[in-house]
Amino acid sequence: MSGLGLGVAGAALWGGATPARAFTGSSLLSALRSSETDRVLVLVQLAGGNDGLNTIVPVRNDVYYNSRPRLALRAPDTFSLTDDLGMNRAMASLESAWGDGDVAVVQSVGYDDHSLSHFRSTDIWFSASDSDETLDTGWMGRLMPSLYPSFIEEPPSAPPAIQIGVSAPLLFQGPDAGYAMSVFDVDMFLDLVDSQSPYDVSAVPDTVAGDELSYLRTVANDAFRYRDAIGDAAETTTNGATYPDTGFGNTMGAVARLIKGRLDTRVFLVSLGGFDTHADQSDQHSYLLTQLSDTLRSFYDDLGLTGDAERVLTLTFSEFGRRIEENGSAGTDHGASAPLFLVGPAVEGGLYGEAPDLEAPDDAGNLRHHTDFRSVYATVLERWLDLEAADVEAALGRAFPLLDVLPGRSSVSTGSESSSRTALHPPVPNPMQTRGRIAFDLESAGRVRLAMYDVQGRQVAVLEDGTRPAGQHVVDLEAGSLPAGSYIVRLEAGGQSRTVQATVIR
């Protein structure tokens, strides 16, 4: 296990002679620690620069077909999104999820004066900087008053963020320190920690270098502290769906095990590489999109078996798209804007943003962006992870418009406005001790039944049973008489069903 280069645990960077404390100074992670939500964000990096035009295909655009005589996909090579757009048939595993409204595509995402360098553009996405500024902090690691006054003395029970199979230190780096727990393989990590012993933090020289060595050993020892939390989550659950036998499939299977095992981690980062398709793109790109879609299908099937799918949102991103024209090697070169995906039962599925205009490229001949990537970040932070607008603005440097791809804040309200779809929101708070509240949205008026079940499937409470109007509704959830443990809350309305998980503690 490694963070920023340490072999066993999270690593640290510091300025001057005073080591900073892990996760201290991260406004996002601090806010996540205090928010009353059990929602999880899974970030999937499509490393190399995904070709957006062969992902969301303009099936009636002559410029597209004239620019790509060998690579262009025809309408039968796609499944239809609109009369003008189709999704690459390689992603057929997501066709039913698209039909169910569980997939959103944000088109033409990018930033002004786009960099065509892998390294620079990736840094921009990780730091949320403008293209003409270089930041050494990440959008998840901005310095603000921390709820972790001392990571060493008061460490959290589980890492707030985990990277599996990838290391992206900038994403979690603040001005004084950047920390992310990297697990390159969950089972290997558990075996490694089992076979080693914690470091002796007292056997160091009484010098400045000794102080910092003691600190590094203490941080490394967090691997042993987190071993129990990660081990309990990973070893007490199994994957209930079959994943593709690939590195990405195995990684997402590990993420599912940790989520289903109730690990108290809110952000996961994983990566699928190979999208730098300069030559012979067709087969390689299709293979990668199939990997992505098949794995996401397995991931949500897996989470759905335990009622966890509702609380997990997946966001894909890539450092840039590709050129409009194919090159002489039957590939595409570095471009600018591209679409990204948000996947999960919570999203308001559909197309967002403007489709790329192939007839009005920028001065370099690349597609212009319509949606700033930081608008997507802001939407996820505020509407999914329930951060306050002021915290989001501080993390991203300034305010960005929110998208309608996610419902409003999940904090319970008694508003009567009509919802655009039937949805069941996680309880607040969760975990709860004696009581909580749970909200649900109805697309249309009708009969509603909301009941609670234990993990053996036995009904333990009926929370709502009757006819209700369209809009959002709030129900009290009395848990004082229930034993501690995990429960499933199930909503049945309009021929649909939704489930979320609730946890009772004592």
C-alpha positions in Angstrom: 0.0 0.0 0.0 1.3 3.5 -0.8 0.2 7.0 -0.7 2.8 9.4 -2.2 5.6 6.9 -2.5 5.6 5.2 1.0 5.7 1.4 0.6 3.1 0.4 3.2 0.8 3.3 4.1 -0.3 6.8 3.2 2.6 9.1 2.5 3.1 12.8 3.2 4.6 15.9 1.8 5.4 18.8 4.1 6.8 22.3 3.9 9.7 23.5 6.1 10.6 21.4 9.1 7.2 20.8 10.6 5.3 17.8 9.2 1.7 18.3 8.4 -1.0 15.9 9.6 -2.7 13.6 7.2 -6.1 14.8 5.9 -5.7 17.9 8.1 -6.5 21.0 6.0 -8.7 19.2 3.6 -12.0 21.2 3.6 -13.8 18.6 1.4 -12.8 15.6 3.4 -13.5 17.4 6.7 -16.9 18.4 5.5 -17.6 14.8 4.4 -16.7 13.6 7.8 -19.4 15.8 9.4 -22.1 15.5 6.8 -25.1 13.4 7.6 -24.9 11.2 4.5 -23.7 7.7 3.6 -23.4 8.6 0.0 -20.4 7.4 -1.9 -18.7 9.0 -5.0 -16.6 6.8 -7.3 -14.4 8.7 -9.7 -13.4 6.7 -12.8 -10.5 8.2 -14.8 -10.4 7.3 -18.5 -6.7 7.9 -18.8 -5.3 8.9 -22.1 -8.0 11.1 -23.6 -11.3 9.4 -24.6 -12.6 10.0 -28.1 -16.0 11.6 -27.4 -17.2 11.6 -31.0 -16.9 7.8 -31.2 -18.5 7.4 -27.7 -21.5 9.6 -28.3 -21.8 9.5 -32.0 -23.4 12.2 -34.2 -25.1 9.7 -36.5 -26.5 12.3 -38.9 -23.6 14.7 -39.2 -21.8 14.9 -42.5 -18.7 16.6 -41.1 -18.2 13.7 -38.8 -18.4 11.1 -41.6 -16.3 13.2 -44.0 -13.6 13.7 -41.3 -13.5 10.0 -40.4 -13.7 7.8 -43.5 -12.3 4.8 -41.6 -13.3 5.4 -38.0 -16.8 6.8 -38.2 -19.6 4.7 -36.7 -22.9 4.3 -38.5 -26.2 4.3 -36.8 -26.5 0.5 -36.6 -23.1 0.6 -34.7 -24.9 2.5 -31.9 -28.0 2.4 -29.8 -30.2 5.5 -30.1 -30.2 8.4 -27.6 -31.9 10.9 -29.9 -32.6 11.1 -33.6 -29.2 12.7 -34.0 -27.1 10.9 -31.4 -26.3 7.3 -30.6 -24.1 5.7 -27.9 -21.3 3.4 -29.2 -22.7 -0.2 -29.4 -19.7 -1.3 -27.5 -21.4 0.1 -24.4 -24.6 -2.0 -24.9 -24.4 -3.1 -21.3 -25.6 0.3 -20.3 -28.5 0.5 -22.8 -31.0 -0.7 -20.2 -29.6 1.6 -17.5 -30.0 4.5 -20.0 -33.6 3.5 -20.6 -34.2 3.4 -16.8 -32.8 6.9 -16.4 -29.7 5.8 -14.5 -27.2 7.2 -17.0 -26.5 10.9 -17.7 -24.2 12.2 -20.4 -22.8 15.7 -20.0 -21.7 16.8 -23.5 -18.9 19.1 -24.5 -17.1 19.3 -21.2 -13.8 21.1 -21.0 -12.2 24.4 -20.1 -10.9 27.6 -21.8 -7.6 27.4 -23.7 -7.4 23.7 -23.5 -4.0 22.1 -23.0 -3.2 19.1 -25.3 -0.6 17.7 -22.9 -1.6 14.6 -21.0 0.3 15.7 -17.9 -0.8 19.3 -17.9 -4.4 18.7 -18.7 -4.6 15.9 -16.0 -3.2 18.3 -13.5 -5.9 20.9 -14.5 -8.6 18.3 -13.9 -7.1 17.2 -10.6 -6.4 20.8 -9.3 -9.5 22.4 -10.9 -7.3 25.3 -12.0 -7.7 27.6 -14.9 -5.5 26.7 -17.9 -3.2 29.7 -17.3 -2.5 29.0 -13.7 -0.6 26.2 -12.0 -1.8 25.0 -8.6 -0.1 22.6 -6.3 -3.3 21.8 -4.5 -6.2 19.6 -5.6 -9.9 20.3 -5.6 -10.3 17.8 -2.8 -7.5 19.2 -0.7 -7.9 22.9 -0.3 -6.8 24.3 3.0 -9.6 25.3 5.4 -10.2 25.0 9.2 -10.1 21.3 9.7 -12.3 18.9 11.7 -9.1 16.8 12.0 -7.1 19.0 14.4 -4.6 16.1 14.7 -4.6 13.1 12.5 -2.0 11.3 14.6 -3.8 11.8 17.9 -7.4 11.5 16.6 -7.3 9.5 13.3 -10.6 8.6 11.6 -11.7 5.0 11.9 -11.4 4.6 8.1 -9.7 6.6 5.4 -12.0 9.3 4.0 -10.7 8.6 0.5 -9.1 5.6 -1.2 -7.4 5.2 -4.5 -7.3 1.6 -5.9 -4.9 0.7 -8.6 -3.9 4.3 -9.3 -2.0 7.1 -7.5 -3.1 10.7 -8.1 -1.6 12.6 -5.2 -2.4 16.1 -6.6 -6.1 15.4 -6.3 -5.9 15.2 -2.5 -3.1 17.6 -1.8 -3.4 20.8 0.2 -0.9 23.7 0.5 1.1 21.9 3.3 0.3 18.2 2.9 -1.3 15.9 0.5 -2.5 12.5 1.5 -4.5 9.7 -0.1 -4.5 6.1 0.9 -3.6 4.0 -2.1 -4.5 0.4 -2.3 -3.1 -1.2 -5.4 -4.8 -4.5 -4.6 -7.1 -5.0 -1.6 -6.2 -8.6 -1.0 -2.5 -7.9 -1.5 -2.7 -5.1 1.0 -4.3 -7.3 3.6 -1.7 -10.0 3.1 1.1 -7.5 3.3 -0.1 -5.9 6.5 -0.7 -9.3 8.0 2.9 -10.3 7.3 4.5 -7.3 8.8 4.5 -5.5 12.2 4.0 -1.8 13.0 7.1 0.4 13.1 8.7 1.4 16.3 8.2 5.2 16.4 10.4 5.6 19.5 13.6 4.2 18.1 14.6 7.3 16.2 17.3 9.9 16.8 16.4 13.0 18.8 16.9 15.3 15.8 14.7 17.2 13.3 15.3 14.3 10.8 14.4 11.9 13.6 11.1 13.7 14.3 10.1 13.5 10.7 11.1 9.8 10.5 9.0 9.2 13.6 6.1 11.0 11.8 6.5 8.9 8.7 6.5 5.7 10.7 3.4 6.9 12.5 1.7 7.5 9.2 2.8 4.1 7.9 1.4 2.5 11.0 -2.0 3.9 9.9 -2.0 1.0 7.5 -2.3 -1.3 10.4 -4.9 0.8 12.0 -6.9 0.9 8.8 -6.3 -2.8 8.2 -9.1 -3.8 10.5 -11.6 -1.4 8.9 -10.7 -2.3 5.4 -10.3 -6.0 6.3 -13.7 -6.2 8.0 -15.3 -4.6 5.0 -13.5 -6.7 2.4 -13.5 -10.0 4.1 -17.1 -10.0 5.4 -18.6 -9.4 1.9 -18.4 -11.1 -1.5 -19.2 -9.9 -5.0 -22.7 -11.0 -6.0 -22.2 -10.3 -9.7 -19.6 -11.5 -12.2 -17.1 -8.9 -13.2 -15.0 -8.8 -16.4 -11.7 -10.6 -15.7 -9.6 -7.5 -16.2 -7.7 -5.2 -13.9 -10.4 -2.6 -14.1 -13.1 -5.3 -13.4 -11.2 -6.6 -10.4 -10.7 -3.1 -9.1 -14.3 -2.2 -9.3 -15.2 -5.5 -7.7 -12.9 -4.5 -4.7 -14.7 -1.1 -4.5 -18.0 -2.8 -4.4 -16.9 -5.1 -1.5 -15.7 -2.2 0.5 -18.9 -0.3 -0.1 -21.1 -3.3 0.7 -19.0 -4.0 3.8 -19.9 -0.5 5.1 -16.4 0.9 5.1 -16.8 4.6 6.1 -15.1 5.9 3.1 -16.8 8.5 0.9 -14.6 8.9 -2.1 -13.0 6.2 -4.3 -10.7 6.9 -7.3 -10.0 4.2 -9.9 -8.5 4.4 -13.4 -9.0 2.7 -16.8 -6.1 3.4 -19.1 -5.4 3.0 -22.8 -7.5 5.8 -24.3 -4.5 7.5 -26.1 -5.6 6.0 -29.4 -3.2 7.6 -31.9 -3.2 4.5 -34.1 -5.5 1.6 -35.0 -8.2 3.1 -32.7 -11.3 1.2 -33.7 -10.8 -2.1 -32.0 -8.9 -0.7 -29.0 -11.5 2.0 -28.3 -14.4 -0.4 -28.6 -12.6 -2.8 -26.2 -12.1 -0.1 -23.6 -15.7 1.1 -23.8 -16.9 -2.5 -23.4 -14.7 -2.9 -20.4 -16.1 0.3 -18.9 -19.8 -0.5 -19.6 -19.7 -4.2 -18.7 -17.9 -3.4 -15.4 -20.3 -0.6 -14.4 -23.2 -2.9 -15.2 -21.7 -5.6 -12.9 -20.9 -3.0 -10.3 -24.4 -1.7 -10.0 -25.9 -5.2 -10.2 -23.7 -6.2 -7.3 -24.5 -3.1 -5.2 -28.2 -3.6 -6.0 -28.3 -7.0 -4.3 -27.6 -5.4 -0.9 -29.6 -2.1 -1.5 -26.4 -0.1 -1.8 -26.8 1.0 -5.4 -29.0 4.0 -4.5 -26.2 5.5 -2.4 -23.4 5.3 -5.0 -22.7 7.7 -7.8 -20.0 7.1 -10.5 -18.5 9.9 -12.4 -16.2 9.3 -15.4 -13.7 11.9 -16.6 -10.8 12.1 -19.1 -8.1 14.7 -19.5 -9.3 15.6 -23.0 -11.1 14.4 -26.1 -9.7 13.7 -29.6 -9.5 15.7 -32.8 -12.4 15.8 -35.2 -10.4 14.3 -38.0 -8.9 10.9 -38.0 -5.1 10.8 -38.6 -3.1 8.8 -41.2 -2.6 5.9 -38.7 -6.4 5.1 -38.4 -6.4 6.9 -35.0 -7.1 10.3 -33.6 -4.9 12.8 -32.0 -5.3 15.0 -28.8 -8.3 17.2 -28.9 -10.3 19.3 -26.4 -13.8 18.9 -25.1 -15.5 15.5 -24.6 -18.5 14.0 -22.9 -18.5 12.4 -19.4 -20.9 10.1 -17.7 -22.7 10.1 -14.4 -24.1 6.7 -13.5 -26.3 5.4 -10.8 -30.0 5.2 -9.7 -29.8 8.7 -8.2 -29.0 10.6 -11.5 -31.6 12.3 -13.6 -30.7 10.4 -16.7 -30.5 11.9 -20.2 -28.3 14.3 -22.2 -27.0 17.6 -20.7 -25.1 20.5 -22.2 -24.9 21.2 -25.9 -23.8 18.6 -28.5 -20.4 19.4 -30.0 -20.6 21.7 -33.0 -18.3 20.1 -35.6 -18.8 23.0 -38.0 -17.5 25.7 -35.6 -14.3 24.4 -34.1 -11.8 26.7 -32.3 -8.8 28.3 -33.9 -6.8 25.1 -33.5 -9.5 23.0 -35.1 -10.7 21.4 -31.9 -14.2 21.1 -30.5 -15.2 23.9 -28.3 -16.5 23.2 -24.8 -19.9 24.2 -23.6 -19.8 23.0 -19.9 -16.9 23.8 -17.7 -15.7 20.6 -15.9 -15.9 22.4 -12.6 -19.6 22.8 -13.0 -19.8 19.0 -12.9 -17.6 19.0 -9.8 -19.7 21.6 -8.1 -22.9 19.8 -8.8 -21.6 16.5 -7.4 -20.2 18.2 -4.3 -23.2 20.2 -3.5 -26.1 18.0 -4.7 -24.6 14.5 -4.0 -22.2 14.9 -1.1 -24.3 17.6 0.5 -21.5 20.2 1.0 -22.5 23.8 1.5 -22.3 26.1 -1.4 -19.6 28.2 0.4 -17.4 25.1 0.9 -17.8 24.1 -2.7 -16.9 27.6 -3.9 -13.8 27.6 -1.7 -12.7 24.1 -2.9 -13.1 25.1 -6.6 -11.8 28.7 -6.3 -15.1 30.4 -7.3 -18.7 29.6 -8.0 -19.8 27.5 -11.0 -23.3 26.9 -12.3 -24.9 23.7 -11.2 -26.4 21.2 -13.6 -29.8 19.5 -13.2 -28.2 16.1 -13.6 -28.8 15.4 -9.8 -31.7 16.3 -7.6 -31.4 19.1 -5.1 -29.7 18.8 -1.8 -30.6 15.6 0.0 -31.2 17.4 3.3 -34.8 16.6 4.2 -37.3 19.2 3.4 -41.1 19.4 3.3 -41.3 21.0 -0.1 -44.3 20.0 -2.3 -42.7 20.7 -5.7 -43.2 17.8 -8.1 -40.3 15.5 -8.7 -39.2 14.6 -12.2 -38.9 10.9 -11.2 -39.7 8.6 -8.3 -36.8 8.3 -5.9 -36.0 7.2 -2.4 -33.3 9.1 -0.6 -31.0 7.7 2.2 -32.2 8.3 5.7 -30.9 11.3 7.7 -28.9 10.7 9.8 -27.4 7.4 8.7 -26.3 5.7 10.9 -29.0 6.6 13.4 -29.6 5.8 17.1 -33.2 6.3 18.0 -34.9 8.2 15.2 -34.3 9.7 11.8 -36.2 10.9 8.7 -36.4 9.6 5.2 -37.6 11.4 2.1 -39.0 10.1 -1.2 -40.1 11.8 -4.4 -43.1 10.7 -6.4 -43.3 11.3 -10.1 -47.1 11.2 -10.0 -49.9 10.7 -7.4 -50.8 7.2 -6.4 -50.6 4.5 -3.8 -47.4 4.3 -1.8 -46.0 1.7 0.5 -42.8 2.3 2.4 -41.5 -0.5 4.6 -38.4 -1.5 6.5 -36.8 -5.0 6.4 -33.9 -6.7 8.3 -31.1 -8.4 6.4 -33.0 -11.7 6.5 -35.9 -10.0 4.5 -38.3 -9.9 7.5 -40.5 -6.8 7.6 -39.8 -4.8 10.8 -41.9 -1.7 10.2 -44.3 -0.1 7.8 -43.5 3.6 7.5 -46.1 4.7 4.9 -49.1 3.0 3.3 -51.6 5.0 1.4 -52.3 7.4 -1.4 -50.0 10.4 -1.8 -49.7 13.3 -4.3 -46.8 13.9 -6.6 -43.8 15.7 -5.1 -41.4 15.1 -2.1 -42.6 13.6 1.1 -40.9 13.1 4.5 -41.5 10.3 6.9 -40.2 9.9 10.5 -38.3 6.7 11.1 -38.4 5.5 14.7 -35.5 3.1 15.4 -35.4 3.1 19.2 -36.9 -0.4 19.4 -34.8 -1.9 16.7 -31.6 -3.9 17.4 -28.4 -2.4 16.1 -27.6 -3.5 12.5 -28.3 -2.9 8.9 -31.8 -2.6 7.4 -33.3 -2.1 4.0 -36.0 0.5 3.4 -38.1 -0.3 0.3 -40.4 2.1 -1.5 -43.2 0.8 -3.8 -45.0 3.3 -5.9 -46.4 3.6 -9.4 -45.3 0.1 -10.3 -41.7 0.9 -9.4 -39.6 0.0 -6.4 -36.6 1.7 -4.8 -34.4 0.6 -1.9 -31.8 2.2 0.4 -29.9 0.9 3.3 -30.3 2.2 6.9 -28.0 1.5 9.8 -29.0 1.5 13.4 -26.3 1.9 16.1 -26.4 1.9 19.9 
